[in-house]
Amino acid sequence: MDTSSHTIQTLFDQLGLPSSETAIETFIKNNHLDRDIPLERAAFWSAGQAQFIHEALEEDADWAEIVDQLDAQLRH
C-alpha cells in the first residue's frame, strides 16, 4: 500500500506530465475546464490519464484529494 503524501507535483509525475512548478502553472493556465465537464472527460487527457483520474475519484483512492484540487484549479 502506498502511504506517501501526494502533491500536485507527484500527481503530474503520475500522469506523465512535466511537474516543475512552472510547467504546472502553465498547464493550469492553458487548460480551462467548464463546470459541466467531468475532469476525466477533459479533451486534454490521454486515455490512460483519464482512466487514472476516473479510478482515483471513483474509488476515493489516496490520490482523490489532490485530483480534486487539480479539478478546482482547472475551473478558474
Sequence and secondary structure as in RCSB ss.txt:
>XXXX:A:sequence
MDTSSHTIQTLFDQLGLPSSETAIETFIKNNHLDRDIPLERAAFWSAGQAQFIHEALEEDADWAEIVDQLDAQLR
H
>XXXX:A:secstr
       HHHHHHHTTS  SHHHHHHHHHH    TTS GGG TTS HHHHHHHHHHHHTT TTHHHHHHHHHHHT
 
